[in-house]
């Protein structure tokens, strides 16, 4: 019995170590604040650890964890009347480390995008982050958000339209945005 638990713990630890940067980036983009992102990822991983036997044997454990994280963020947002998304200073933004293949991280105006994302309503922000930053398909995004593909298309289109309306972001969104 102890060997199985140790093996599960080791598998979970490997999963967390391998996925931590991406989970933190997604959480940061959803919350807009470093500490809130850390709290979101940690509370998500607490929930996932309890059910790791089921999660670890799922077809796509990362998608499962992402769904848990988005649900946790949505629950928190529903409880609060207003969420303050943009940090008061750039200290939280400077610590976020992007993947080397992240196209948005390579954009010169990346710092302008983060506060702009914070201006979007939560569902539009989720759709834009998952669709274009995390590069998920519409189907994967719909599964992660717990909605239909049509709702993803609608929220993503509205979010991109709002980002395009922000001076200076139109060019970046046009280059980074693409339809599937």
C-alpha beads as a LAMMPS data file, in Angstrom:
LAMMPS data file: protein, C-alpha beads

180 atoms
179 bonds

1 atom types
1 bond types

-500.0 500.0 xlo xhi
-500.0 500.0 ylo yhi
-500.0 500.0 zlo zhi

Masses

1 110.0

Atoms # bond

1 1 1 0.000 0.000 0.000
2 1 1 2.825 2.396 0.881
3 1 1 4.581 1.704 -2.417
4 1 1 1.482 2.625 -4.429
5 1 1 1.041 5.860 -2.490
6 1 1 4.722 6.704 -2.961
7 1 1 4.420 5.990 -6.694
8 1 1 1.301 8.211 -6.938
9 1 1 3.043 10.960 -4.981
10 1 1 6.061 10.723 -7.251
11 1 1 3.865 10.844 -10.362
12 1 1 2.005 13.870 -8.991
13 1 1 5.273 15.612 -8.106
14 1 1 6.625 15.011 -11.619
15 1 1 3.418 16.399 -13.101
16 1 1 3.596 19.545 -10.940
17 1 1 7.273 20.161 -11.672
18 1 1 6.730 19.749 -15.412
19 1 1 3.565 21.853 -15.623
20 1 1 4.185 24.519 -12.960
21 1 1 5.415 27.311 -15.308
22 1 1 2.504 26.883 -17.709
23 1 1 -0.075 26.628 -14.908
24 1 1 1.369 29.758 -13.291
25 1 1 1.291 31.652 -16.581
26 1 1 -2.331 30.714 -17.194
27 1 1 -3.288 31.608 -13.620
28 1 1 -1.420 34.911 -13.869
29 1 1 -3.246 35.802 -17.056
30 1 1 -6.587 34.918 -15.468
31 1 1 -5.993 36.817 -12.227
32 1 1 -3.603 39.572 -13.303
33 1 1 -1.602 39.349 -10.090
34 1 1 1.358 37.185 -9.115
35 1 1 0.190 36.309 -5.595
36 1 1 -3.374 35.596 -6.694
37 1 1 -1.996 33.349 -9.459
38 1 1 0.126 31.427 -6.949
39 1 1 -2.904 30.999 -4.672
40 1 1 -5.034 29.812 -7.593
41 1 1 -2.480 27.245 -8.744
42 1 1 -1.851 25.993 -5.218
43 1 1 -5.544 25.603 -4.385
44 1 1 -6.067 23.856 -7.730
45 1 1 -3.219 21.449 -7.060
46 1 1 -4.609 20.726 -3.585
47 1 1 -7.918 19.671 -5.157
48 1 1 -6.168 17.660 -7.852
49 1 1 -3.856 15.870 -5.405
50 1 1 -6.827 14.465 -3.500
51 1 1 -8.186 12.973 -6.730
52 1 1 -4.805 12.230 -8.378
53 1 1 -5.545 8.536 -8.936
54 1 1 -8.448 9.530 -11.205
55 1 1 -6.755 12.634 -12.653
56 1 1 -3.453 10.904 -13.393
57 1 1 -5.199 8.164 -15.331
58 1 1 -7.273 10.628 -17.396
59 1 1 -6.604 10.941 -21.135
60 1 1 -5.246 14.471 -20.664
61 1 1 -4.387 15.266 -17.027
62 1 1 -3.238 18.784 -17.920
63 1 1 -6.627 19.607 -19.457
64 1 1 -8.321 18.237 -16.342
65 1 1 -6.175 20.413 -14.081
66 1 1 -6.730 23.465 -16.289
67 1 1 -10.494 22.905 -16.039
68 1 1 -10.289 22.675 -12.237
69 1 1 -8.280 25.929 -12.202
70 1 1 -10.734 27.781 -14.423
71 1 1 -13.670 26.569 -12.334
72 1 1 -11.913 27.690 -9.143
73 1 1 -11.234 31.111 -10.661
74 1 1 -14.839 31.425 -11.848
75 1 1 -16.176 30.496 -8.382
76 1 1 -13.957 33.096 -6.758
77 1 1 -15.006 35.730 -9.274
78 1 1 -18.702 34.992 -8.747
79 1 1 -18.277 35.512 -5.003
80 1 1 -16.609 38.880 -5.408
81 1 1 -18.444 41.848 -6.799
82 1 1 -15.352 43.395 -8.304
83 1 1 -11.961 41.902 -9.004
84 1 1 -8.910 44.146 -9.144
85 1 1 -6.842 42.558 -11.874
86 1 1 -3.977 44.898 -12.711
87 1 1 -1.154 45.122 -10.196
88 1 1 -0.393 48.583 -8.850
89 1 1 3.203 48.296 -10.003
90 1 1 5.143 46.214 -12.493
91 1 1 6.786 43.962 -9.887
92 1 1 4.303 41.138 -10.499
93 1 1 4.672 41.436 -14.246
94 1 1 8.450 41.302 -14.212
95 1 1 8.566 37.935 -12.398
96 1 1 6.331 36.093 -14.850
97 1 1 8.539 33.928 -17.082
98 1 1 7.212 32.948 -20.494
99 1 1 7.959 29.798 -22.474
100 1 1 10.699 30.291 -25.038
101 1 1 8.254 29.516 -27.866
102 1 1 5.664 32.014 -26.615
103 1 1 5.035 34.440 -29.509
104 1 1 3.377 37.049 -27.339
105 1 1 6.410 37.106 -25.020
106 1 1 8.481 38.057 -28.047
107 1 1 6.301 41.065 -28.861
108 1 1 7.763 44.426 -27.972
109 1 1 4.457 45.634 -26.576
110 1 1 3.880 42.667 -24.277
111 1 1 3.658 44.836 -21.177
112 1 1 0.770 46.718 -22.756
113 1 1 -1.141 43.477 -23.316
114 1 1 -1.253 42.337 -19.683
115 1 1 -3.130 45.394 -18.328
116 1 1 -5.368 45.294 -21.422
117 1 1 -6.323 41.682 -20.630
118 1 1 -7.227 42.818 -17.125
119 1 1 -9.849 45.148 -18.626
120 1 1 -11.754 42.279 -20.256
121 1 1 -14.693 40.620 -18.504
122 1 1 -13.698 37.255 -16.968
123 1 1 -15.234 34.961 -19.615
124 1 1 -13.774 36.984 -22.488
125 1 1 -10.381 37.036 -20.759
126 1 1 -10.545 33.251 -20.227
127 1 1 -11.435 32.662 -23.879
128 1 1 -8.680 34.949 -25.193
129 1 1 -6.028 33.570 -22.824
130 1 1 -6.823 29.922 -23.512
131 1 1 -7.406 30.336 -27.245
132 1 1 -4.563 32.645 -28.226
133 1 1 -2.018 32.634 -25.410
134 1 1 -2.257 28.969 -24.477
135 1 1 -2.966 28.105 -28.150
136 1 1 -5.786 25.663 -27.383
137 1 1 -8.277 24.688 -30.043
138 1 1 -11.847 25.944 -29.776
139 1 1 -12.936 22.505 -28.572
140 1 1 -10.211 22.338 -25.908
141 1 1 -11.065 25.865 -24.787
142 1 1 -14.769 24.999 -24.583
143 1 1 -13.952 21.940 -22.460
144 1 1 -11.712 23.982 -20.172
145 1 1 -14.303 26.734 -19.757
146 1 1 -17.235 24.338 -19.448
147 1 1 -19.205 25.912 -22.272
148 1 1 -20.037 25.390 -25.933
149 1 1 -17.690 26.033 -28.846
150 1 1 -20.071 28.808 -29.918
151 1 1 -19.663 30.537 -26.553
152 1 1 -15.877 30.306 -26.934
153 1 1 -16.067 31.839 -30.412
154 1 1 -18.335 34.614 -29.179
155 1 1 -16.306 35.434 -26.062
156 1 1 -12.988 35.273 -27.926
157 1 1 -14.278 37.479 -30.754
158 1 1 -15.660 40.061 -28.320
159 1 1 -12.437 40.006 -26.295
160 1 1 -10.229 40.424 -29.362
161 1 1 -12.485 43.256 -30.589
162 1 1 -12.062 45.050 -27.249
163 1 1 -8.292 44.540 -27.375
164 1 1 -8.183 45.896 -30.922
165 1 1 -10.008 49.012 -29.731
166 1 1 -7.179 49.825 -27.322
167 1 1 -4.689 52.201 -28.970
168 1 1 -1.359 50.528 -29.670
169 1 1 -2.642 46.969 -29.313
170 1 1 -4.425 46.682 -32.649
171 1 1 -1.252 45.795 -34.541
172 1 1 -0.107 43.248 -31.936
173 1 1 -3.529 41.535 -31.780
174 1 1 -3.734 41.362 -35.560
175 1 1 -0.300 39.733 -35.786
176 1 1 -0.843 37.360 -32.832
177 1 1 -4.513 36.556 -33.390
178 1 1 -5.518 33.865 -35.823
179 1 1 -8.692 31.947 -36.370
180 1 1 -9.070 28.205 -36.300

Bonds

1 1 1 2
2 1 2 3
3 1 3 4
4 1 4 5
5 1 5 6
6 1 6 7
7 1 7 8
8 1 8 9
9 1 9 10
10 1 10 11
11 1 11 12
12 1 12 13
13 1 13 14
14 1 14 15
15 1 15 16
16 1 16 17
17 1 17 18
18 1 18 19
19 1 19 20
20 1 20 21
21 1 21 22
22 1 22 23
23 1 23 24
24 1 24 25
25 1 25 26
26 1 26 27
27 1 27 28
28 1 28 29
29 1 29 30
30 1 30 31
31 1 31 32
32 1 32 33
33 1 33 34
34 1 34 35
35 1 35 36
36 1 36 37
37 1 37 38
38 1 38 39
39 1 39 40
40 1 40 41
41 1 41 42
42 1 42 43
43 1 43 44
44 1 44 45
45 1 45 46
46 1 46 47
47 1 47 48
48 1 48 49
49 1 49 50
50 1 50 51
51 1 51 52
52 1 52 53
53 1 53 54
54 1 54 55
55 1 55 56
56 1 56 57
57 1 57 58
58 1 58 59
59 1 59 60
60 1 60 61
61 1 61 62
62 1 62 63
63 1 63 64
64 1 64 65
65 1 65 66
66 1 66 67
67 1 67 68
68 1 68 69
69 1 69 70
70 1 70 71
71 1 71 72
72 1 72 73
73 1 73 74
74 1 74 75
75 1 75 76
76 1 76 77
77 1 77 78
78 1 78 79
79 1 79 80
80 1 80 81
81 1 81 82
82 1 82 83
83 1 83 84
84 1 84 85
85 1 85 86
86 1 86 87
87 1 87 88
88 1 88 89
89 1 89 90
90 1 90 91
91 1 91 92
92 1 92 93
93 1 93 94
94 1 94 95
95 1 95 96
96 1 96 97
97 1 97 98
98 1 98 99
99 1 99 100
100 1 100 101
101 1 101 102
102 1 102 103
103 1 103 104
104 1 104 105
105 1 105 106
106 1 106 107
107 1 107 108
108 1 108 109
109 1 109 110
110 1 110 111
111 1 111 112
112 1 112 113
113 1 113 114
114 1 114 115
115 1 115 116
116 1 116 117
117 1 117 118
118 1 118 119
119 1 119 120
120 1 120 121
121 1 121 122
122 1 122 123
123 1 123 124
124 1 124 125
125 1 125 126
126 1 126 127
127 1 127 128
128 1 128 129
129 1 129 130
130 1 130 131
131 1 131 132
132 1 132 133
133 1 133 134
134 1 134 135
135 1 135 136
136 1 136 137
137 1 137 138
138 1 138 139
139 1 139 140
140 1 140 141
141 1 141 142
142 1 142 143
143 1 143 144
144 1 144 145
145 1 145 146
146 1 146 147
147 1 147 148
148 1 148 149
149 1 149 150
150 1 150 151
151 1 151 152
152 1 152 153
153 1 153 154
154 1 154 155
155 1 155 156
156 1 156 157
157 1 157 158
158 1 158 159
159 1 159 160
160 1 160 161
161 1 161 162
162 1 162 163
163 1 163 164
164 1 164 165
165 1 165 166
166 1 166 167
167 1 167 168
168 1 168 169
169 1 169 170
170 1 170 171
171 1 171 172
172 1 172 173
173 1 173 174
174 1 174 175
175 1 175 176
176 1 176 177
177 1 177 178
178 1 178 179
179 1 179 180
